[in-house]
Amino acid sequence: MADRPVDKLAERAATLAGAWGARARASTTLGQERALLRLLGVTGLDRSGSPLAGAAVDRWLASARDGLGGGIALPFAMALTEYDVDPQQLALDVASGAIDLALEAQLLREPDRRKVAVTEARRLVAIAVERIDADRVARRELLDLLGDAPRPWIGTTLAEPDVDDALDEAAAVASAGFDLLRVEVPIGRELADRMQSAGMEPPEWHARERRTTRRGDIDEDPAPSGSQRALARLRRAADGVAAQRRGYVRLGTAIPPLGVPEGAVVAAFERVDLVEADPVAEIVVGGVDPDRSLADHAFARRLHRRAGTYVSIGPGPLVVAPDLVSGVPSDPATRSGRALALQLLGVALARADGIAADRIVVGGYPAWVADEPSGVARILAEVDLRRSLFPEHLIRFDEPSGDGNPRAASAWPYVVGAALARAGSAAVLMRRRHADLAAAARDARAAARTAAEVASVSSRRALHGVAGDHQKQMLAAATTTLERLSDLGWRAVVGDPPRTPGRSREGRPWAIGGDAVAERTESFDALAAFDEP
């Protein structure tokens, strides 16, 4: 039994995650079915220029007698054996309507035919597992050969939206001393369509005209920097710079909602080292249906676990629904406690899905805390409490942009130095883009070295004053939030749904993707091989 308040809090989160995680693992979604086709070998676009895996899944689902819960894997495998084509050609035929997978699903009712389809599906999944295992071994061998960067790792986000420009940028950033190159993955077609239906304008990438790149070659195949083709090239570029500087360079991706399963396949295939994938933030901030989000992330983590990928979970979203109900704004410690409770839940869900503690990166504190009175003291309280709750995890610190609060941005290196003295070097420092990349990397390392030396000659003492009070109130608010989540479900943090479809009182879209999640009715588990030693 846990005696400390932090242990009791963690136990509450683990209990809740166990109940919700079990349901999530028993469900499938449109995103999962698209990801399964990618695992089976489907890539690229259909004849109309839409993502092929999505087009094939949409066409299959339109006539599937068993609905989404029946899954596409076995009908697809059955068709592969019937028509003797490769997965890419079959997907093109399904997307165009030339082949109806509903007919193949009927054949699965014959035991002998079903056995053939299961064997074919397992064969194709085994090829995917072999590829992922090979990349995992390659990462380990490169780390042994080149050595790892000292912690904390210093990272930044690539700003160039096109792959050719991003390749040049990646080389410059890694050469300047950064250890982690973060890439934002474009939103998928499903999310774009749903945003448009909700009256929002989705961000879209548009291919620019072909031109001669800065390296002198002709840009024959433009692609967004977060696409699978681009990530494969960025991975090779990062490895090239790593060999020159004699230190491994990590590649990270930020995956948008509804695209998490496909993003996990890409990450596993292209040796992406870290993914940002926070289901709780998707639900509270992004308006994604809880069942959809939890199911997508449970699926994705089976791939992350096999690939050895780090999973980054934020410091917890800002929760204002209880304040809107009461009509009284909450104090900073209460808001921080709610965020902490949701972060704990996100981490507990990842742990329940088999992600090791040392592979989970946790946000150190919500960005808005810096704007509160006695912001530095509160930040130290936040970081100190998280180190107690997450002793084996990497803690992540994100530099603010400076647009809203230039003073907080200027103080960030000093604040991080003070926080690292309490959190230790098991951390990731994400810097915003600076004109002088090398100086930005040097400054971050200097703050880390200073903190390490301070920590080595001093003991970690209990906090008092504003920081101590903030911690105590955070713990109380986090406990209350988890209790309310147990009693009320997600209504406790997102409020009641609106009377009419559309937007909630906070102005965010409501329950995106809830019509594209279903309990699995097919007993065949396409990812069973991912759980084997």
Disulfide bonds with the S-S distance in Angstrom:
none
